[in-house]
Amino acid sequence: MFEGKEKRIELIRELRSTHALQDAEQTMKKQEKQATLALQRQRRLHEHKVGESFRTGGKVQNQRKILGGFSENHP
């Protein structure tokens, strides 16, 4: 009877340690997911800023060409 009780206690300890490991793994996976999502947001923001600067830069260059051509033709 005492052996059965010891085995149960041993199994309970094993379950607790396994459960603790699973919790740690889940926490680590959640942190990795959050880091990945943050990197994805940063990349989208960077791509948006780069796209905006290209669009804005193109407009400025076109305006310079127009104004430059205008000032050359009209003193």
N, C-alpha and C positions, 0 to 999 in steps of 0.2 A: 504494500500500500504506500509506503514511504517513497519507493522508487517511482511510482506513478505520479506522485505529487512533484517530485524533483523534475521529471520529464516535462510535466505541464509548465512548471516555472521556467524551465529552460526554453520551451517553445514560446512562452509569453515574452521572454527576453529577446528571443530571436525576432519575433514579430515586431516588437517595439523598435529594435534597431533597424530592421528592414523598413519600417514605416518612416523612421527618422531620415533614412537615406533617401527614400522616395520624396519626402518633403523637400530635402535639400536639392535634389535633382530638379524638381518642379520649380523651385525658386530660381535656380540657375537658368533653366530654360526660359522662364518668364523674363528674367533680366536680359538674356540674349535677344529675345524677341523685341523687347523695348529698345535695346540698342540698335537693332536692325531697322526698326521703324523710324527711329530718330535719324539714322543715316539716310534712309530713303527720303524723309522730309527735307533734310539738308540738300540732298542731290536735286530734288524737284525745285527747291527754292533757288539753288544756284543756276539750274537750267533756265528757270524763268527770268532771273536777273540777266543772264547772258543773252537770252532772246530779246529782252527789252532793250539792252544796250545796243544790240545789232539793229533793231528797228529804229531806235532813237538816233543812233549814229548814221544810219542811212538817210534819215530825214534831214539831219543837219548837213550832210554832204550835199544832198540835193538842193537845199536852200542856199548853200554857199555857191553852188554852180549857177543857180538862177540869179542870185544877187551879184555874183561876180560877173556874170555875162551882162547883167543890166548896167552895172557901173562902167563896164568897158564900153558899152554902146552909147551910154548917155552920160556925158560929163557932168 
